[in-house]
Amino acid sequence: MKQSNLRKLAAAGLLCAVAVVGSVFIVFPVLGSKCAPVQHMVNVLCAVCLGPWYGVGVAFCASVLRNLLGSGSVLAFPGSMCGALLCGLVFWRTRNLPATLAAEVLGTGVIGGLAAYPLALAFLPEAAAGVGFAGYVVPFLISTVAGSVLAGILVAALRRSGALQAMTASLESAR
């Protein structure tokens, strides 16, 4: 069991690094928010390979690192973590990729966007004053839809090649 946890922790660290590096190179501003679609792709990969709790942990760590590196904002926390949790729980219960992708969009775009508003009021008062709830939902939706499309393509390709089954078997084999 320890070996399985170590493998999952190593995979989580790798996915966290992908999210952080991806957010440095693939980021675009929308209405004062920094959209990082690679984070949403990583959320789905965590859901499929590691489960919801590792996904939330990866999202949290990536958000911390992105903030420390200046490639993210405090708004990265609710968006990435809500999306990671919801898509992880949906995949855990259904094993359905389209439902998982939709859960990532709903979790990040709507729930995370709404949760970002109070944080923006507390930490970015001048930016949040002129923007209502929709001002966070729209950019979060744009980012998460782009990341979910990337994730859907990647997971489908990994499934077709058999690599996804090998990866998940490797992560679970030491149990």
C-alpha positions, 0 to 999 in steps of 0.5 A, spaced: 500 500 500 505 504 501 508 503 494 501 505 491 501 511 495 508 513 493 506 512 486 500 516 486 504 522 490 509 522 484 504 522 479 500 528 483 507 532 483 508 531 476 501 533 474 502 539 479 508 541 475 505 540 468 499 545 471 504 550 473 509 550 467 503 550 463 500 556 466 506 560 465 506 559 458 499 558 456 495 563 459 491 569 457 487 575 460 479 575 460 476 581 464 481 581 469 482 574 470 488 570 468 485 564 464 490 557 464 486 552 461 492 547 462 490 547 470 483 544 467 486 539 463 490 537 469 484 537 473 481 532 469 487 527 468 487 527 476 480 525 476 481 519 471 488 517 474 488 519 481 481 520 484 478 527 487 482 528 493 489 527 489 485 532 484 484 537 489 491 537 492 494 538 486 489 544 484 491 547 491 499 546 490 499 548 483 495 555 485 500 556 491 506 555 486 502 559 481 501 565 486 508 564 488 511 565 481 506 571 479 503 567 474 496 566 478 492 570 482 488 568 489 482 567 484 486 560 482 484 557 488 476 557 488 476 555 480 481 550 480 479 546 486 472 546 485 473 544 478 478 538 481 473 536 486 467 536 482 470 532 476 473 527 481 467 525 484 463 525 478 469 520 474 469 516 481 462 515 481 460 514 473 467 513 470 464 517 464 468 521 461 463 526 458 460 527 464 467 528 468 468 534 462 461 537 464 463 537 471 469 540 470 466 546 466 460 546 472 465 546 478 470 551 475 466 555 471 460 556 475 461 554 482 468 556 482 467 563 478 461 564 483 466 563 489 471 567 486 467 573 487 468 574 495 475 573 494 476 578 489 472 583 494 477 581 499 483 581 496 482 585 489 477 590 491 478 595 486 478 590 480 472 587 483 468 593 485 466 594 477 465 587 476 459 582 478 458 575 479 458 574 471 465 578 471 468 571 474 463 566 471 465 568 464 472 568 464 472 561 468 468 558 463 472 560 457 478 557 461 475 551 463 472 549 456 478 550 453 482 546 458 476 540 458 476 540 450 484 539 451 483 534 456 477 530 452 482 529 446 488 527 451 484 522 455 481 519 448 488 518 445 491 515 451 485 510 451 485 509 444 493 507 445 492 503 451 496 508 455 491 510 460 489 503 462 497 502 463 498 508 467 492 507 471 494 499 472 501 501 474 498 506 479 493 501 482 498 495 482 502 496 488 495 495 492 
